[in-house]
Each structure stands twice: as C-alpha cells, then as structure tokens.
Amino acid sequence: MASAELQYLPSAQKSQTSTVQTNAPYLTDAASIDRVIRAMTLEEKAKFVVGVGMPGFTRGPFEITGAVGGTYGIPRLGIPELRMADGPAGLRIRPTRPGQTQTYYATAFPIATSLASTWDTAVAKVVGEAQGNEVKEYGIDMFLAPALNIHRNPLNGRNFEYYSEDPLISGKIAASVVNGIQSNGVGATIKHFAANNQETNRMIIDTIVSQRALREIYLKGFEIAVKESRPWAVMSSYNKINGTYASENTDLLTAVLRKDWGFKGFVMTDWFAGKDPVEQMKAGNDLIMPGASKKSNLIKLAVISGRLDEKVLDRNIKNILQIIIQTPEFKKYQNSDRPDLKAHAMVARTAAAEGMVLLRNKDHALPISKNKKIALFGNTQIETIKGGTGSGDVNAAYTVSIADGLTDAGYELNQELLSKYKVYINSLRQQEPYKIKPNPWGEDFGKVVPVIPERPLEENEIASAAKGNDFGMIVIGRNSGEAEDRKVVKGDYLLSDAEKDMISRVSSEFRKQGKKVAVILNIGGPIEVASWRDKVDSILLAWQPGQEAGNAVADIVSGKVNPAGKLTTTFPLKYSDVPSAVNFPGTPASNPVKVIYQEDIYVGYRYYTTFRVKTAYEFGYGLSYTNFNISDVKISEGKKFKDNLSLSAMVENTGSVPGREVVQVYVSAPDGNLEKPAVELKAFSKTKELKPYQRQLLHFNLNAKDLASFDEEKSAWILEKGTYTVKVGASSENIKGSATFTVDHEMIVQKVSDVLKPKVDFKRLTKQ
C-alpha cells in the first residue's frame, strides 16, 4: 500500500496496528458499549460486522444446533457469538446431532398465509410466543422471521411465507408474532426488506416501483411492524429497488427505516445478498451474512484507504451491540433443549383450524356427523403437506395426514380405497423418478419430495365407493418453495387432467346416489377454482396447516370448530385477471433482470374492486356454519373529521350454532390530486365466540395517518379534503353498512424523506 494512503487516515492505521489492550473494557450493559467499541482494533471491527459463516461454507460451531449463521465473538471484550436460525412457520434446526440419541424436533406451525387468514392478532401472538420459546430453549438468539412481503402475484413461490396482498393485515399479524417471539427474550427478524415479491432471479432482479406504491403497499406492513413491535432486527432483501441493491440502499435502510420510522435494532443482509460490502456498511446494513473473511478484509482496507469512514463502522457495531446485550447468550441463559412440543402442537392445531377458509358449502354439506362413512380420494390425503420448502421448512417430528386425522376423529374411512392409495404411493416412491432424496442445500433443509401423479381411478371403484359410503372427499395438494416461482401450468396453478377427471367423475357418481362431495385444498397459495367449483358441494381451504394438519381438518369437518377464516389473498377467476400478470416475473421473459410494477397501487383487491373485475373468491371472503348480521355502523364524532375517528358496529349471530365473525372496515376516499382505490382496508376485528342470537358491539379507531395517502410531490402523507365513506362488512365485496364523514381541508399528516424515486419513467395503471 502506498505511503500516501497510510497518511490519509492515521487514526485508522493506529487502530489497525495498535497492541491489544490487556486491561480492555468489558461489555456489561448499554453504558459500556462506546468504551468497548473504542477498544476494538480495526481488524476486530471489520470481522464483527461480518458473520462467521454457516455450516458447509465457512467456520462456525453452529451446526450443532442447525443454526444458519451467527455473529463474530470477541471474548477479550466480553462479546459473545450469537446464533441465528430460520423461520417463519417454525424453528428450522437439525433434528439429530452426531453421537446423540436425543432429538431436536421443532413444531411446524401453519404457514403465514394461513395464520393471517385467522384475522386474529391474539392467535398470532400465541403462535409467536410458542415459536420464541423453542428458539430460546434450543439455544438460538435470533429467529429469522417473520416474513411479510406482499402477495403481489399468486405465482411467487414463497408466498406461503408471507401473510397477504394487503399491508395492513400483513403488518398487524407480523407485529403480533414479533411481540410473541420477543416476549421470550429472543430476537425476531422481519424480512425481506423490501419489495421482494418473486423468486425468479431474486439475487439480481431490479424492482422498478413508484414512491407511492412503495410507501402505501410494499413498505407499509414493515412500518407497522417496526412501530408496533420493535423487532430486534430487519433483514434486507436480495433484489434491487429502483437500481440499487436493498442491502446497499441508504435511502431504504437509513432514511426510511431509521429516520422516518425510528427503528432501533440492527439490519442484516439476506444470505449472500448484495455485491459491495463497503456500500452495505455505508447504507446502514450493519451485519453481512452469512459471512466470509474476504468481505472483512475489503471493509478493513476501505477504512485504511479512506473509502469508508471508521465512524460508520462504529455506528453499525453499536447497533448490533445494543441488541447483543439483550440476548440469552449474553445473559448466559442455560437453554434446556426441551421445549414443550406437545403444548405447542396444540397451539399449531388451534391456529390451523382458525385459519381455514370455507369457500363453498352448498346445502350445508359440511360439517359431517361422525356416523358417516367417508370415501377419501387424492394422493395428498396420505402425503399431506404441512408447509412449503426451502428455508421456510421445519423439521417436525411428524405430520398428521388428513386420512389419519379423520380416522382419529372417529370417522370410518373406506379401507379398500385407502389401501389402494397407500400401495400406489409406496410403489411409486420406490421408483427412481419419485424417490425422496436428500436436499442439495443440506439435511437441515429437509428432503426433496417429487410430486407423484394422481392415482388413476377405475370406473367401478368410484361407483362402488359412492354406493358404499355416505360422503365423498377429494384432497388436492400443492407445494412450492424458495428459489423458484410457480407456473400457470397443469399440476400447479391449474388442475392436472387427472385431478379434473377425479373431481368430475367422483362428483357425478356420488350425486347419482344423492350424496355430497367436498374438496379439501392443501395448498400454499391460490389455484384456479372457477372451472370446477360448481361440481362439488363444499370446498375447504385448509392451506398448509403445519404438523397437526389432519387433526385440524377433522376439527372443521366435524364441526368441532366452526370455520372463521377469511381470505387475505384474492382467488382470481383466471390468472390473466391478475393486475401484475403482464409483467411477472419481469423482462426479458427468458431471463428477467428487471420487473416494472406498472399496476402501481392497484394490488390485489384494490385492483379488482376499482376496475370491477370479477373474482372467484374476493379478499376477506369466508363462510361459516352459522350466519351473522353486521348492523348499526356509527361514527361517534359526527360527520366532520378532526384528529381521530371512532367507529362502532353491531355483530349478531343469526344462525343456529356458535361461531366467530371477522368484521372488516374499508374506506372509500375521494379522488383529489391523488386518485384512490375504490376501497382500502383500514381496520379489522374478530368477535369472540357468539352463541346463536348473541351480539357483540365492536369498536374501531382511525387516525389521520390511517386514512392518508402518499403524495410524491410533497413527499408526505396527505389527507385530502372531501367526503369519505366508511364501509363495514364481511369481505371487500360484501359490505353490510356504511357511514360518511367529511374532511374540510387538506391535512399534511406526516412529512417523510424524499427518497427511492424510480430512475426510469414508466406508465402506471390509472383510472383516468
């Protein structure tokens, strides 16, 4: 290195070459942090902001727990190494360890979309509490969950890890999960920040999106989670946002996250994300994961050369240390390795049933009494899918199949039919194309389970099953995961020919006998339903319900639990109706490098309601075994908005069995300088269990920020003047009552940083 370079930063040179202090300060509390940072050598600083690696790549003792990485420890300064492990459907660690007989299974909870479909923040918090307990008792400090990216397009292979197409419910459910996790004294990491809405070319894709769409749709859920739960960490995403990698984006990580929102934790990269570690440091990406010595060296050289101010390094280190002093590892907590998995399984079962959505129930086909004989069709009745694949997988001790769940609930299944399915599946699993294989990512990521084609059905066995059983049930399964998006092909978004044939023939035969047929959807995201739904009597969307899948399905089918889940993602009539269909996953189509969010703010139901596009099942939709009436929608403050809006609505169970209802509050805002969607979800609440003819008065409060839209020219949240309509109902299309109020003058609710502008012009979808 040239002498001129050494002279450029004499303090850095001194820091690098100084002798390690023998009486160095020790990290004891928040007050000691600054002294500890001053005592660090440049070498230690550069290593500290880079993780120590993950099993199979670099060093680290983390393979003993199945953690995917951790932080660099400095024993002489009292700084411990932290361990991190994946989520969000449960803690992903290795179930076995060399030389040990004890197992380290974790609970597989229902997928995030299922959890959001409960519309129940209390249930979400209890799930978070159970997850956090397993994190703590298995010796992990940081849980890499929850994930709350938006369901921009139903083909995103990782949508199952995310909550919704709507930022409000995404943020509220995520905040509840974080609060539950962190009540255990371990850290939650909200991810993937931000606009990470596809898996295709996820490491390089450039998301071109307007400031308004970012603020109102793609950042809003994160903002809610940051402000309402104070997560210990945020994980920056792989993609670029308007030309700059998220992990190297100062506008995103410093201006928005810290300045506008007041985030106090630390930011880590997604694993192997970004290109330039120095730019990551400058942007406010405090920790680079999983870590490599090359990146530490580049950071150290950047300080020496003057490219990176050492004060930036100190800032990032302080952000991390402020969290480290709160961790179990720092507090020397002795983990038990024995969380209460039985209790947590019951939490998973309850949450799974609460999140199931009854899409169709003609003539009260469900529930089914226990004395009915059921003929069960479909491979997934046996190979029931607990959750998606990739880093969101969970190594659980078991998965209760739908066949076993119904049997355990006391139903008599057609054993001849069940036996044929078992023989068929076992036979194909012995054949090379369908053998279950080790995951190329490593054993911690579960197994690769090739899809087996649906078992062909003989004409006589369907007729025999219809004659000898009281009820027909068909199970349709789908799975997806990290690194690959779904496709509009048969066997994925579309039913396969065999599945369509099975539904048609089974329904026809059972209806000839005057008997009913239900379809159970064991899926992670929307599939095409409009072409076949009228052929069956009931459709139960079970999602991917976690390890207690079959038991939770049986709870709904039997009526032990009255379905109260509602969709948090729209089921379109056909894929071409999806507003992002024309530009997903980007251009050029063969190998996309950028994706333009031309639909702008019109994501999900905001598009379908505004442009009056019919859907198969709209956002917020879900049936019950009882009926509810929502009435008496009233605004307490009268007709003029000042600072807050207090709203109430009466809910009554008008049916014959106890149940719960989700009440959704939408607002239709006037078009001013900013055009608005037809409706936007602004609040929601779920009733307690109401007995027949029991009522509950629900209250909602909305402030100016809740009602505001983002004005790019003013770089502010604006509440425009005009008449607003509050619409209260059971879905985005099923409005039960409304009330109006006026805003007399434009209100600038909040000024924010004028950042994240697109660098290219593009035509946005508009009502004009």
N, C-alpha and C positions, 0 to 999 in steps of 0.2 A: 504494500500500500504506500502511496506517495506521502512524503512528509507533510505536504500541504494539507492533505486530508486529515492527518493526525492533529494538525494545528487548528483545524476548523472547529472541533468540539473537544477542547481539553478536558472538560468535565466527564465526557463520555469515555475518553481514553483512561482517565484516572479511575473511573468506575470499573472499567474492564480489567485493569491491571493491578488494582489495589489488593493488598493482602486481606484475606478473610479475617474478620474480627473474631477474637477469641471470647470477648465479652459482649457478643451481639445481643440486641434486644430480642425478646421472645413474644410471639403472637399470643396475647391473652384475652384481648377484648377489642372493641372498636377504637378505644383511645390509643391502643398500641400500634395500629395499622400504619400510620405515617412513619413512625420510627422504624418499623420493620422494613418498609419499602426503601427508606434511606440506607439501610444496612445491606440491602441486596447488591450483589455485583451485577454488572451488565449481563454477564453470562447467565446468572440465575434469573434475571428479569426476562431475558429472551426465551429461556426454557419454560418459565412459568406461564406465559401466555399461549403456549402450545401444548396440547395434550400429550400424554405419554404413549398413546397408541392403542391398538385393540388387538386381541388375540389373532395370531396368524399374520400380522403385519409388522408390528414392532414390539418392543418390550412392554411389560406391564404385568402385574400379578392378578389381573382382573379375570383371567379365565377360570379362576377357582370359584367365581360366583356367576359367571356368564355375563358380566358387565361388558359393555362395548367400548369402554374407554374411561379415562379419568384424568385428573389434573396432576401436575408435577409437584411433588412434595419437597420441602426444604427443611429437613429435620433440625438443623442448627438454629433456625429461626422459629421453630415450633409450628411450621406449616405442614399439615398432613396431606396425603394424597386422597382425593375423593374418587368415588366410584359412580358410574352412570350406567343406566340400563334402559332399554326401550319400553314403550307402551304403544298405543293407549288403551287397548282392550284388556290390559293386564300386564303384569311384570314379565318381561321376556328374559329369563335366565335359563341356564342349562339345568336339566332335572337331575343329572348324575354327575359325580365327581370321581376322579381316579382314586382307587383304593378305599372308597367309602361305600357303605351299604345304604346310608340314608338317602332319601330322595328329596329334591328341592323343587317340587312342583309349585306352580303359581295358579291362581284362579283365572280362568278365561271368562271375562265378563262379556255381555252383549256388545256388539260393535257400536261405535259412536253414533251412527245414524239411528240405530235402534234406541240408544239411550236418549237422544234428542227427541225421538218420537214419543217419549213419555210426556213431554212438555212439563216435566216435574223437576224443579230445581232441588227439591228435598231428596228425591231419589238419586239424582246426580251427585249430590254431596255425600250421601251414604256410600255410593259406589267409590267415590274418591277417597273416603275415609278407609274403606277396606283395602283399596289399592295401596294407599300410603302406608298402611300397617305392614303389608307384605314387603314393600320397598324397605322399610326400616328394619324389620325383623330378619330380612335376608342380607343385611349389611350394605345396602345401597344408599347413597346420599342424595342423588339427583335422578328423578324419574323423567325420562324424555317424552313427556306427554302432559296435557292433552294436545291434540291437533285440531285446528279449527279453520282450515281453508274452506273456501266456498264451493259448493256444488255448481260450478259454472256450467258444466256439461255432464250428462249422465254417464259418459264413457270413461271418465277419469278412473283409472284402475285402482286408485287409492281413495276414492270417495267414501268407502266404508269406514275409514279412519276419521272422517270429517262429519260434522253434525248436520249441515243444512245448506240450502241455497240462500238462506236469509241470515244476515249478520246479527240481528237482534237475538234470535234464539241460539245462534252459534255462540255469541258472547256470553249470554246468561248461563247456558249449560256449562260452558267451559269454566266460567268463574266459579260456579258451584263445585265442579270437580276439583279445581285447583284448591279452593278453600278446604275441601275434604282431605285431599292429599297432604297439604301443608299443616293441617291440624295435628299431624303425627310428628312434626319437627323435621320433615324431609322436604326437599325442594321439588317443585313442579316446573316444567319447561314448556311453555306454549310455543307451538310450531305450526307451519313453516312460514316464517315471516319474510315476505308476503307475496300475494298473487301467484302462488304455486298451485296451479289448478289443472295440471296434467302431468303424466309420467313420460310421454314421448319426448325424447331429447331434453329431459329435465335439467341436465347439467349445463346446457348451453342456451336453452330457448330464451328469447328476448320477448318479454311481455310488454306489448305496446298498449297503454291504457291511459285514459284521461285522469286528470286530478280529481274530478268529481266522482267518477266511478271508484277510484281508489279509496277516497275518503268515505263515501257512502256505503260501499259494498265490501271491498276487499280488505280494508283496514279497520272498519267499524267494529267487527267482532273482537279483534285484538285490543282495540281501545277499551271496550267494555271489560274484557278480562283483566287488562292491566290495572284499570282503575278500581274494579270491584273485588279483586282477589290478590293483587300484588304478588304475582309469581316471582320466584327466585331467579328464573332465567327465561330468556327468549332465544329460540333457535332461528337464525337467519336461513333463508331458503337457497336452493341451488340456482334458480333462474335469475336472469337479468330483469330489471324493471326500467323500461324506457332507456335501454342502452347500457346500464350499469349493473353489475352483479349485486344482488341483495346484500351479500356479506361485505361488499366494498362500497356500499352506498351510504354516504354521510347524511344525505337528505332523509333517508329512511331511518337509520339507526340512531342518529343524534338529534336531528331537527324534529322529526315526528315522535319517535319513541321516547326520547328523554326530555326534550324541551316542551313539546306540545302536550305530552301525556304524563310526564313526571315519573317515568319508570326508574326504579332504584336498584334493580338487580343487575345481572350481567348477561351479555349476549355471547352466544357460542355459534359457530358455524354448524351447518349440517355436515355430515361426514364427507370429507374430501371436497367440500364446496369452494368455489371461487378460484382465482388464479394468482393473485398477488397478496402475499401475507402482509406486506408493508401497508398497502392500501386498506386492507382489512383492519389493521391497527388504527389507522387514521380515521376510518369511518366510524369507529366505536364498536367494532366487533372484537370484544375483549378476549375471547378464547378461540383458538383454531383447533378444530377436532377432525379426526381422532389424534392427529399429531405426528410430526416427523422432524428429525434433527435438522434436515435441510431448511425447513421453514424457520426454525430458531436461529440458525446461522444467518439467514437472509435478514432477519429482523435486527440481529446484533450488528451486522455490517452496515445496515441502513442508519442506525444510530451513530456509528462511528463516522460514516461519510457525511452525515448531516441531512440525509434524506428523511429521516424520522426523528422528531424531537423526543428526547428521553422523557419529557413531561407527559407526552401522550401515552407512552408505555406505563408510566407511573399511574396515570388516570385509570387505565384499563385494569392494572393489577389491583388497584384499590377497589374497583367494582367487584372483582372476584373475591377478594379477601373479606369484604363486608358480608358476603354470603357464607364463605367458609366457616366463619366464627359461629354460625347458626346450625351447622350440620352435626349429625350424630357422630361422625368420625372425629371432628374437632372436640366434641364434648365427651369423647371416649365412651360412647354408649356400647354396651355389650349386647349385640343382637343375639336372639335366641335360635334363629334358623327354624323356628316352629310357629309360624302364624296360624291362626285359627281357620284353616282351609274349609272346614265343614260349615262354619258360620258364614264365611264369605261365599260359599257355594249357594247358600240360601239367599244372600243378597243378590247374587247374579241371577238366580231363578226369578226372584220378585221383579227385578229391573227388566228382565227379558219379557216377562208376561205384560208388564206395564207398557212396554214399547211396541207390542204387536198391534198391527192395524187391521181391523176388519174392513176389507174393501167391498165385499159383496155378501149379502145374506138374504137371498130370496126366500120368502115364506118361512122365515125363522129356521132355516136348515140347521144352523148351529145355535145353541150347544146341543150335544148328543148325550142322551142318557146312558148310564153305564151298562144297561142291559142290552144295548145294541151291538150287533156283530159288524165289524168293520173289515172291508176288503181294501188293503193298502197297496197302492201302485207307485212305481217310481224308484229308481236306484237310491235316491237320497233319503228314503225312509230308513235305510241302513247306514249309509255313509253320510250322515247328517253333518253339515258344515257349521262349525262353531264360530269361525271368523275368517278374515282374509289372510293372505300370505305376505311374506316379507318381514320387515322389522316390526310390523304390527301383529305378528303371530304370537301365540302364547303356548308355552309347553305345559299344558294342563295334564292332570293325572288321568282324565277320562273325558269323553263327550257322550252324553246320553242321547242315543239315537231317537228319532221320532217313533220308530216301531217299539223300542223299549220303553219310552216314556208313556205311550198309550197302554202298553201291556201292564206296566207298573201301576197305572191309574185304575186298572180293573177292567179295561176293555178286552173283549175277546176278538183277536185278530184271526183272519183266515190263515191257518197254519200252512196249508198246502201252497198258497200263493207266496207267503213269506219265505218258505223253504226254497222255492224255485229262485227267488231273488238272491238269497244267500249263496246258493250253489253257483248261480250265474256270475255273481260278483267275485266270489272266491276263485272261480275258474279263470276269469279274465285277469285277475291280479297275479296269476302265475305266469301269464304270457308276457313276453318282453316289452311290448309297447305300453302295457298297463301296469307294470311292476312299480311299486312305491320305491322311490330312490332317495338317496341322501341329497340334501340341499347343497348345491355347488357353493353357496355362501358360507357353509359350515353347519355343524349339527345344531348350533344354537337357534338356527332359523327353521327348525322343523324338517319336514320331509317334502319331497316333490310328489304330489299325488295326481297322476294323469287322469283325465276325465274318461270314464267308461261310457260307451254309448248306451242309451236306454235299452233295457232288455226288451226284445221283440215279444209281443203278446199274441198268443194264439186265440182264434175266434172263440173256440169252445171254452177256454178258461175264463174269458171275460163274461160270457153268458152264464157259466157255472157260478162265478163269483157273484154276479148280480142276483142270481136265483137263491143262493145260499147265504147271503149276507144282507144286513139291513141298510148299510151305508157304504158308499164308495169314497175313497180318499186318495188323491193323487199328490205326490210330493215332487216339486220342481226345484232343482238346486243350481246355483251359480256361485262361482268363486272368482276372485281377481286379486291382484296384489301389486306390490311395489315394482317399479321399473317397466311396466307395460300397461298400456291403456286397453280398454275393452274395444270391441268392434261390432258394427251393425251387420252381423252375420248370423246364420242359423246356429243355434247352440250357445249363443252369447246373448246379445240384446234381443235377438229373435228366437222363438222356439225352434228347436230342430224338427225335422219332418216326423221323427219318431215320437217326439213329445206332443206335437199337434195331433198325430194319429191316435196316441194314447188317450188324450183328452176327449177327442171326438167319439171314439169307439166305446170307451168306458161310460161316458155320459149317456150315449144313446142306449146302451144296454140297460143301464140302471133306470133310466127314465121309462123304458118299456115296462119295467117291473114296478113303476110308481115309486121309485126310490131316489134319494138325493145323493149328490156328489159335491165334494168340496176339494179345492186345491189349496195346498199349503205351499207358500213361496219361501223357500230357504235361500234367500239371496242377499247380496250386499248393496244393491242399487237397482234402479228401475229397469224393467224389461218391457217389451211390447205385450200388452194385455188386451187391447181393444178387439182384436180379431177373434178371440176365443172365449172371452169372459161370459158371454151370454149362454154358452153351452153348459156352464156349471151353475150350481146353486149358491155356493159360498166360495169366497177367496179370503184366506187369512194370510196376511203378510207377516211372516214370522221373523224376517230379516235373518241375520246370522247371530243367533241368540246366546252364544257362549257355551260353556261346557254343560249347562243344565238344559240344553235346547229341548230335548224330548219331553222333559218334565214340564217346562214352561208352556210348550204347545198343548200338552194334555190339560194343563190348568185352564187354558182358554177354551179348548174343545169341549171340556166337561162342564163349563160354566162355573167352575170354582173361582175363576177370575173373570169378571166382566170386561171385555176389551175396551180400553180407553185411550189407546194410542192414536195419534194423528200424524199425517204425513208432514215431514219437514222438507220434502223434496217432491217436485211435481212429477207425475207419471204422464208423459205426453201421449196424445193419440198415436202419433208416429214420430220417428226420430227427426225427420225433416222439419217438424214444427219447432224444434229446439232453437232458440234465438242464436246460439253460438254454433249451430251445426255447420254453417257455411265456412267457418274459419277455424274449426277444431280439427287437428291439433296444430295448425299453422301452415306456413309456406316456406319453401316449396313442399308440396304434398309428399314427395318421396322421402324427404329428409329435412323437416322443418327447422328453421333457425330463428323464426320469429312468429309470433301469434298476435294478431290485432284484435282487440276487444271492441269490435265495431258495434256490438249491441249496447255498449256503454252501461248505463244504469239499469237497463231493462233485462235483468237477470231473473230467471225463474218466473214466479207468479207475477212479478212486476211487468213482465212482457205479456204473459197470457191474458191478464186482466185488462191491460191498457189497449192492446191491439185486438182484443176479443177473439183470441184463438182458443178453440175448444180443447179441453184436455181429457185424458182418460180418467184421471183422478187428480183433483186440484190440490194445491198446497193447503195444509190444515185439515184435509178430509180424513174421516174415520168414523165407522159405525159403532154401535153399541148393541147389547142385548136388551136395552131399555131405550126410552125416549126422553128427551129433555126439551124444555122450553126456556128460552132466554128472552127476558122482557124488562120493561121499566128502565130503559137506558136513560140516565140522567147526568147532567153536568152540574156540579154543586155551585160553581161560581157564577152561573148565569151564562149570558151569551157573549160576553167580552173577555178575551184572554188578557191576563196581566203577566204574572210570572209563572203560575202553575195552573194545572187543570186537574180537578178531582172528578172522577167518573165512577158511576156505580151501575151495576146490572144485576137483576134477579135471575137465578137459575133454579128451575124446578124439575125434579124427576117425575115425569108424567107417565112412566111405564110401570111395569109390574115387578121388576127386580132391582136390587140396589146397584148403583153404578156411579161413575165419576165422569164429569164433562170438562173438556178444555174450552175455555172461553177466550176468544181471540179479539183483540182490539186493533182495528185498522183505521187509518186516517186517509181521507182524500183531501189533498191540498190544492189550492187554486194555482193555476198557471199564471206566473207573473213574468219577470225577466227570466226565471228558470222554469222550464216545463217539468211537470211532476208525473210520476206513475199514477195509474188510476187509484190504486190503494197501496199502502205500505203498513206492514205490521209494526205497531208501536208498543204493545204490551200484551201480556197473556197471563192466565192463571188457571189452575186446575182445582176444581172443587174437592171437598172432602167426599167420602162415600155417602151419597144421598140415598136414603130409603125411598120407596115409592111415595110420591106426593110430598116429599120433604123438600124444603127450599133453602137456598143459601144466597146471601147478598154479597157480591164481590165488589171490591173497591180497587181502583186504579188511579195512579198519579202520573201525570205527564208534565215535564218542564219544557222550557223553550228549546233546549238543545235536542230533546227527544223529537220535537216537531220540525226542527230546522233542516234546510237543505244546504248543500255546499256550493258557494258562489266562487268560481275560479278567478274572476276578475278582481274580486275583493279579497280573495284568499281568506274567506271567513264563512262561518256557519250563519245563515241568514234565515230569519222567519219573515216571510213576505206577507204583506197585508192582503186581506181578503177574507172570504168565508170558507171555513174548514168544516168538513163533515167527519164525525167520529162514527165508525161503523163497527158494531159488535156482533159477532156471530160464531158459528161452529166451523167455518173454513173461509178461505178467501172469496169463495163464491156464494156461500150460504150465510148471508147476513140476516140477523134476526131483529136488529133495532139500530136506530141511529139518532144522533143529535148534532146540532151545528153550533159553532161559535165563530166569532169574528176577531181578526187582528186589525186594529185601527191604523197602525203604521208599521213600516218595516223596522225590524229589530236586528241589529248586528249582535248575535248571541256570543260568538267567540271568534277572535282573530287567531289565525294559526300561521305557521311558516309557509311561505310561498315556494314550495319545492315539488319535485317529482313531476315536472312537466314533460310531456312527450316531446321528443326531438324531431318527430316527423308528423306531418299533417295526415289525418285520415278522416274519412266520412263516418260520422256517428249516426246511429239509429235515432230518429226523431219522429215525433207525432206530426210535425209540420209537413 
